Amino acid sequence: MKSSCSFTRRGPDRVADELATVLSGMASYEFKALFTVVHANLKARNAASGGEEMLRLRAYEKLQKFVDVGVVKKTGKEYRGVAAQLASYMEKSAAMNTEFEARKMSRQPEVPAS
């Protein structure tokens, strides 16, 4: 029997956020160079987990979704961010991250004073 109730806890999408941050500069990147920059930034923030190959697959999938919705423009093998759509994405992402942090803080039990 299928359950009608499900539980998911989704945190901030660090890979998509980092892709958007890197592509918000006006440079064009091939995927290999783009992934190298994104991976280095995530490692510096201690946010790269799950192995490099898995992260590469997730980054490629996120990049293709960005291309599909028009946030990123693909010309040949190079990717370039579209400024207006990236700004909109970054605003929505920041709002969702803030909301997530607020919900996380409201769920934490209070520590009794000693």
C-alpha positions as CSV (number, residue, x, y, z in Angstrom):
1,M,0.0,0.0,0.0
2,K,1.3,3.4,-0.9
3,S,1.6,6.0,1.8
4,S,-0.1,9.4,1.2
5,C,2.2,11.1,3.6
6,S,5.8,11.7,2.9
7,F,8.6,13.5,4.7
8,T,11.3,15.5,2.9
9,R,13.7,18.0,4.3
10,R,15.3,20.0,1.6
11,G,18.1,22.4,2.5
12,P,19.6,25.1,0.3
13,D,20.8,23.9,-3.1
14,R,24.5,24.8,-2.7
15,V,25.5,23.5,-6.1
16,A,22.9,25.5,-8.0
17,D,23.7,28.6,-5.9
18,E,27.4,28.3,-6.7
19,L,26.8,27.7,-10.4
20,A,24.6,30.9,-10.4
21,T,27.3,32.8,-8.5
22,V,30.1,31.8,-10.9
23,L,27.9,32.4,-14.0
24,S,26.8,35.8,-12.8
25,G,30.2,37.1,-13.9
26,M,30.1,37.9,-17.5
27,A,32.6,35.2,-18.5
28,S,31.8,32.2,-20.7
29,Y,32.8,28.8,-19.5
30,E,33.1,25.3,-21.0
31,F,31.7,22.8,-18.5
32,K,35.0,21.4,-17.4
33,A,36.4,24.9,-16.5
34,L,33.1,25.8,-14.9
35,F,33.0,22.7,-12.8
36,T,36.6,23.3,-11.7
37,V,35.7,26.7,-10.4
38,V,32.5,25.6,-8.7
39,H,34.2,22.5,-7.1
40,A,37.0,24.7,-5.8
41,N,34.5,27.2,-4.3
42,L,32.4,24.5,-2.7
43,K,35.5,22.8,-1.2
44,A,36.7,26.1,0.2
45,R,33.3,26.5,1.9
46,N,33.4,22.9,3.0
47,A,30.1,22.3,1.1
48,A,31.4,19.6,-1.4
49,S,30.3,16.2,-0.3
50,G,29.4,12.9,-2.0
51,G,32.5,12.6,-4.1
52,E,33.8,14.6,-7.1
53,E,32.1,12.4,-9.8
54,M,28.7,12.7,-8.1
55,L,29.1,16.4,-7.7
56,R,30.1,16.7,-11.4
57,L,26.8,14.9,-12.3
58,R,24.7,17.0,-10.1
59,A,26.4,20.2,-11.4
60,Y,25.8,19.1,-15.0
61,E,22.1,18.3,-14.3
62,K,21.6,21.7,-12.6
63,L,23.4,23.5,-15.5
64,Q,21.1,21.8,-18.0
65,K,18.0,22.8,-16.0
66,F,19.3,26.4,-16.0
67,V,19.7,26.2,-19.8
68,D,16.1,24.8,-20.2
69,V,14.5,27.6,-18.1
70,G,16.6,30.4,-19.7
71,V,18.8,31.3,-16.8
72,V,21.9,30.3,-18.7
73,K,22.6,30.5,-22.5
74,K,24.5,27.8,-24.2
75,T,26.5,28.7,-27.3
76,G,28.3,25.7,-28.7
77,K,30.0,24.2,-25.7
78,E,30.2,27.4,-23.7
79,Y,27.8,28.6,-21.0
80,R,27.1,32.2,-20.1
81,G,24.7,33.5,-17.5
82,V,21.7,35.7,-18.5
83,A,21.9,38.6,-16.1
84,A,18.2,39.4,-15.5
85,Q,17.2,35.7,-15.0
86,L,20.2,35.1,-12.8
87,A,19.3,38.1,-10.6
88,S,15.8,36.8,-10.3
89,Y,17.0,33.3,-9.4
90,M,19.5,34.7,-6.8
91,E,16.7,36.7,-5.1
92,K,14.4,33.6,-4.9
93,S,17.2,31.4,-3.7
94,A,18.2,33.9,-1.0
95,A,14.6,34.1,0.2
96,M,14.2,30.3,0.3
97,N,17.5,30.0,2.2
98,T,16.4,32.5,4.7
99,E,13.1,30.8,5.2
100,F,14.9,27.4,5.6
101,E,17.2,28.8,8.3
102,A,14.2,30.4,10.1
103,R,12.3,27.0,10.1
104,K,15.5,25.2,11.2
105,M,15.9,27.6,14.1
106,S,12.3,27.3,15.2
107,R,12.6,23.4,15.3
108,Q,15.6,23.3,17.6
109,P,14.8,22.5,21.2
110,E,15.7,25.0,23.8
111,V,18.6,24.2,26.0
112,P,17.7,24.6,29.7
113,A,19.9,27.1,31.6
114,S,22.2,25.5,34.2
